[in-house]
Amino acid sequence: MNPHEPAPSPSPDPSPAIADALDGLDARPTAQHVAAFERVHAALTDALSAIDGV
């Protein structure tokens, strides 16, 4: 890393999005689980992409 370059900004915390997606999942119909898992996957993908600067 070049010492003259600014440090990368911290990556977004996916925890709130994951918690929201999974909140009450056990009480929802199974058909709704796929959408919840897709939201978790999207939140994790965004967080990982931010780390890599992609």
Secondary structure, DSSP 4 states (H G I P E B T S, - for coil): --TTSPPPPPPP--HHHHHHHHTTGGGS-GGGHHHHHHHHHHHHHHHHHHHHT-
